[in-house]
């Protein structure tokens, strides 16, 4: 009987407390939807409550001895709280409060890592070492495919070889200027070399006052044939005369 009286007294105390809080306008249970809250102060309070709960769960999931199922449940709950926190932060912004989604640093949940293409689902603490998850985090980035010779040639057009270059009155004068400058530099180098040889007493071939030596013209085939015939004719005349 004593046990039943204690239960009844406990329920009565809970009912009295809830009635007092209701009369005082205090709501202790967080609304299921953030849109149901129309008071900025309450919205800020529920956000702080969620942040404290996230911090508690993140600390709890660091223990790898909890077991795989428990770790997965805690990790799911943390991701659920993160989504809920984002909803409350948007609601606070709509009610005229600060935009926490923009103010918070991107590394606010730095302890959690999201897999590429995972839809933003994050893994915290020991959840990153679960079977199947660890391999995904350790997976190397795919190797960049090598370009074949055929693919490289696809990007080569006649313009690459200069076949379609057209003289616009700018290129040719610049080429002529560069050619003249190169010739002048070569002649100056030749004269300096010749002067050093003269000072050193070395034999120097005559090259027309320091200019480049001019070579005699090479005879043509007809001139060579005619010279050979003249030489043979002179040889025959000399033999007959003897």
C-alpha positions in Angstrom: 0.0 0.0 0.0 2.8 2.4 0.8 4.2 1.9 -2.7 0.9 2.8 -4.3 0.7 5.9 -2.1 4.2 7.0 -3.2 3.3 6.6 -6.9 0.1 8.6 -6.4 2.0 11.4 -4.6 4.6 11.5 -7.3 2.0 11.9 -10.0 0.3 14.6 -8.1 3.5 16.5 -7.6 4.2 16.3 -11.4 0.7 17.5 -12.2 1.0 20.4 -9.8 4.4 21.4 -11.2 3.1 21.3 -14.8 0.1 23.4 -13.9 2.2 26.0 -12.2 4.5 26.2 -15.2 1.6 26.5 -17.6 0.1 29.3 -15.5 3.4 31.1 -15.5 3.7 30.8 -19.3 6.8 28.7 -19.3 7.1 25.9 -21.9 9.7 23.3 -20.9 9.3 21.0 -23.8 10.9 22.0 -27.0 8.4 22.4 -29.9 8.6 19.6 -32.5 8.7 22.3 -35.3 10.7 25.4 -35.1 8.0 27.3 -36.9 5.7 26.7 -33.9 7.8 29.1 -31.9 7.0 32.8 -32.3 9.2 34.2 -29.5 12.8 35.1 -30.2 13.9 34.6 -26.6 12.4 31.1 -26.6 14.0 30.3 -29.9 17.4 31.3 -28.6 16.9 29.2 -25.5 15.9 26.1 -27.6 19.0 26.6 -29.8 21.3 26.7 -26.8 19.6 23.6 -25.4 20.3 21.8 -28.7 24.0 22.9 -28.7 24.5 21.6 -25.2 22.9 18.3 -26.2 25.2 18.1 -29.2 28.3 18.8 -27.1 27.2 16.0 -24.7 26.7 13.5 -27.4 29.9 14.3 -29.2 31.8 13.7 -25.9 29.9 10.4 -25.4 30.7 9.0 -28.9 34.4 9.3 -28.3 34.3 6.1 -26.3 35.0 3.2 -28.7 33.9 0.7 -26.1 30.2 1.5 -26.4 29.7 -1.0 -29.1 28.9 -0.7 -32.8 25.1 -0.4 -32.5 25.3 2.2 -29.7 27.9 4.3 -31.6 25.7 4.2 -34.7 22.7 5.3 -32.7 24.5 8.2 -31.1 26.0 9.3 -34.5 22.5 9.3 -36.0 21.2 11.3 -33.1 24.0 13.9 -33.5 23.2 14.4 -37.1 19.5 14.7 -36.3 20.4 17.4 -33.7 22.5 19.2 -36.2 19.6 19.4 -38.7 17.3 20.6 -35.9 19.8 23.2 -34.8 19.9 24.5 -38.4 16.1 24.8 -38.4 16.1 26.8 -35.2 18.8 29.1 -36.5 16.7 29.9 -39.6 13.7 30.5 -37.3 15.8 32.9 -35.2 16.8 34.8 -38.3 13.2 35.0 -39.4 12.2 36.4 -36.0 14.7 39.2 -36.3 17.6 37.6 -34.5 21.2 37.0 -35.7 21.9 34.7 -38.6 23.9 31.9 -36.9 24.2 29.9 -40.1 26.3 32.7 -41.6 28.1 33.7 -38.4 29.2 30.3 -37.3 32.6 29.2 -38.7 32.5 26.4 -41.2 34.6 24.3 -38.8 32.0 24.6 -36.0 31.5 20.8 -36.2 35.1 20.1 -37.0 35.1 16.9 -35.0 32.7 15.4 -37.6 33.8 14.4 -41.1 31.4 14.0 -44.0 32.1 11.6 -46.8 32.1 13.0 -50.3 28.6 12.6 -51.8 27.2 11.6 -48.4 24.5 14.3 -48.4 26.2 16.1 -45.5 25.9 13.1 -43.1 28.8 13.4 -40.6 30.7 10.8 -38.6 32.0 11.7 -35.1 34.5 10.2 -32.8 34.5 6.4 -32.8 31.9 6.3 -35.6 34.8 7.1 -38.1 36.4 3.8 -37.1 33.4 1.6 -37.6 33.7 -1.3 -40.1 33.0 0.0 -43.6 33.3 3.6 -42.6 37.1 3.5 -42.0 37.7 2.1 -45.4 35.7 4.8 -47.1 37.7 7.5 -45.3 41.0 5.8 -46.2 40.0 5.3 -49.9 42.4 7.1 -52.1 41.3 9.6 -54.7 40.8 8.1 -58.1 43.9 8.4 -60.3 43.6 10.9 -63.1 43.2 9.1 -66.4 46.2 9.4 -68.7 45.8 11.2 -71.9 46.4 9.0 -75.0 48.3 10.2 -78.0 45.1 10.4 -80.0 43.4 12.6 -77.5 46.4 15.0 -77.4 46.4 15.2 -81.3 42.7 16.2 -81.2 43.6 19.6 -79.8 46.3 20.3 -82.5 45.0 22.3 -85.4 46.8 23.9 -88.4 47.1 27.0 -86.3 49.5 25.2 -84.0 52.0 24.9 -86.8 51.4 28.4 -88.1 49.8 27.4 -91.3 47.1 29.9 -91.0 49.3 32.8 -89.9 48.7 35.9 -92.0 50.9 38.9 -92.3 49.2 41.9 -90.7 52.1 44.3 -91.3 53.5 43.9 -87.8 55.3 40.5 -87.8 57.5 40.8 -90.9 59.0 44.2 -89.8 59.8 42.8 -86.4 61.4 39.7 -87.9 63.5 41.8 -90.3 64.7 44.0 -87.4 65.6 40.9 -85.3 67.5 39.4 -88.3 69.5 42.6 -88.8 70.3 42.8 -85.1 71.5 39.2 -85.1 73.7 39.8 -88.2 75.2 42.9 -86.6 76.0 41.0 -83.4 77.7 38.2 -85.4 79.8 40.7 -87.4 80.9 42.5 -84.3 81.8 39.2 -82.6 83.8 38.3 -85.7 85.7 41.6 -85.8 86.5 41.3 -82.1 87.8 37.8 -82.5 90.0 38.9 -85.5 91.4 41.8 -83.5 92.3 39.5 -80.6 94.1 37.2 -83.1 96.1 40.1 -84.6 97.1 41.3 -81.1 98.3 37.8 -80.2 100.4 37.6 -83.4 98.4 34.8 -84.9 98.0 34.4 -88.7 94.8 35.8 -89.9 93.3 35.2 -93.3 92.4 38.2 -95.4 88.7 38.8 -95.4 88.3 42.1 -97.2 89.0 44.7 -94.4 87.4 42.7 -91.6 84.2 41.8 -93.4 83.2 38.2 -94.0 85.3 36.5 -96.7 83.7 36.2 -100.1 84.0 32.9 -101.8 84.4 32.3 -105.5 81.5 31.1 -107.5 81.4 27.3 -108.1 81.7 26.5 -111.8 78.7 25.0 -113.5 78.6 21.5 -115.1 79.0 23.0 -118.6 82.0 25.1 -117.6 83.7 22.1 -115.9 83.1 19.9 -119.1 84.6 22.7 -121.3 87.7 23.0 -119.1 88.3 19.3 -119.2 88.1 19.3 -123.1 90.5 22.2 -123.3 93.0 20.4 -121.0 92.8 17.2 -123.1 93.2 19.2 -126.4 96.3 20.9 -125.0 97.7 17.5 -124.0 97.1 16.0 -127.5 98.8 19.0 -129.2 101.8 18.6 -126.9 102.0 14.9 -127.8 101.8 15.5 -131.6 104.4 18.3 -131.4 106.8 15.9 -129.7 
